[in-house]
Amino acid sequence: QVQLVESGGGLVQAGGSLRLSCAASGRTFSNYAMGWFRQAPGKEREFVATISRSGGRTYYADLVKGRFTISRDNAKNMAYLQMNSLKPEDTAVYYCAAKAGSFTPRVSGTSEYDYWGQGTQVTVSS
């Protein structure tokens, strides 16, 4: 089992920045590719970004490419999502997830991930 806890969400004005954190515990963190997803009210949960086990490879959804950066620190069992130039349409609950399978440089489905955090709310005002 892997336990994931997100933090860092909040209310920010359009154009602002937030950094989300995901603290992992349980099994060896570096054995898992990590991903960030988000879910807006009335919408399905959607892929945001993913990072390989070592942190050397990343992949982003087109909607966030160039604005968001995913990273990880395996020594601290942490994953991060730096979000810049935020837009009102980025408003959602953001979830981190851990995947026992290999890193895949493409949009991932939720079913590919094995463990999920509880989510953290991000609200971007216009």
C-alpha positions in Angstrom: 0.0 0.0 0.0 1.0 3.6 -0.7 -0.6 6.4 1.1 -0.7 9.8 -0.6 -1.5 13.2 0.9 -1.8 16.3 -1.2 -1.4 19.9 0.1 -0.8 23.4 -1.2 -4.1 24.1 -2.8 -6.0 27.4 -2.2 -7.4 30.5 -3.8 -5.3 32.4 -6.2 -6.0 35.2 -8.8 -5.6 34.5 -12.5 -2.0 34.8 -13.5 -0.8 33.6 -10.1 1.1 30.5 -9.0 0.7 27.7 -6.6 2.8 24.7 -5.7 1.1 21.5 -4.9 2.8 18.8 -2.8 2.2 15.1 -2.5 3.6 13.3 0.5 3.9 9.5 0.1 4.3 6.8 2.7 4.2 3.1 2.7 6.1 1.2 0.0 9.3 2.4 -1.7 8.3 5.7 -3.4 10.9 5.4 -6.1 9.2 2.2 -7.4 6.3 4.2 -8.6 5.7 6.6 -11.5 3.6 9.5 -10.3 0.9 11.5 -11.8 -1.3 14.5 -11.2 -4.9 14.6 -12.2 -7.7 17.2 -11.7 -11.5 17.1 -11.5 -13.7 20.2 -12.0 -17.3 20.2 -10.8 -19.5 18.2 -13.2 -16.5 16.9 -15.2 -14.6 13.7 -15.3 -11.2 13.5 -13.7 -8.5 14.4 -16.3 -4.8 13.8 -16.7 -2.5 16.7 -15.9 1.1 15.4 -15.8 3.2 12.4 -15.1 6.8 11.7 -14.0 9.0 8.7 -14.2 10.3 6.8 -11.2 13.7 8.5 -11.4 12.2 11.9 -12.2 14.1 12.1 -15.4 11.1 12.0 -17.8 7.9 13.9 -17.7 4.8 14.3 -19.8 2.1 17.0 -19.7 -1.4 17.4 -21.0 -1.5 20.0 -23.7 -3.7 22.3 -21.6 -1.0 22.8 -19.0 2.2 22.4 -21.0 4.5 25.3 -20.5 2.7 26.5 -17.4 2.9 23.5 -15.0 6.0 21.6 -13.9 5.9 18.2 -12.3 8.8 17.1 -10.1 9.7 14.6 -7.4 12.2 14.1 -4.6 12.7 10.5 -3.9 14.8 11.1 -0.9 11.9 12.9 0.7 9.1 10.7 -0.7 7.5 13.8 -2.3 6.0 14.8 -5.6 5.2 18.3 -6.6 3.2 20.3 -9.2 4.3 23.8 -9.8 1.5 25.7 -11.4 2.2 29.1 -13.0 0.1 31.5 -15.1 -3.0 30.0 -13.6 -6.3 30.5 -15.4 -9.9 30.3 -14.1 -10.3 27.1 -16.1 -7.6 25.4 -13.9 -10.1 25.5 -11.0 -10.5 21.9 -9.8 -9.7 19.4 -7.1 -6.1 18.2 -7.8 -5.1 14.6 -7.1 -1.8 12.9 -7.0 -1.6 9.2 -7.9 1.0 6.5 -7.9 1.5 3.9 -10.6 3.3 0.6 -10.2 3.6 0.2 -13.9 6.1 1.8 -16.2 6.1 5.5 -17.0 4.3 6.2 -20.2 4.8 9.5 -22.1 1.2 10.0 -23.1 -2.1 11.1 -21.6 -2.9 8.5 -18.9 -6.2 7.1 -17.8 -7.2 7.0 -14.2 -7.4 3.2 -14.3 -3.7 3.0 -14.9 -2.9 4.3 -11.4 -3.0 2.2 -8.3 -3.1 4.7 -5.4 -4.7 8.1 -5.0 -4.6 10.9 -2.6 -7.7 12.7 -1.2 -7.3 15.7 -3.4 -6.6 19.4 -2.7 -8.8 22.2 -4.0 -7.4 24.9 -6.4 -9.6 27.9 -7.1 -8.5 30.5 -9.6 -10.4 33.7 -9.6 -10.7 36.0 -12.6 
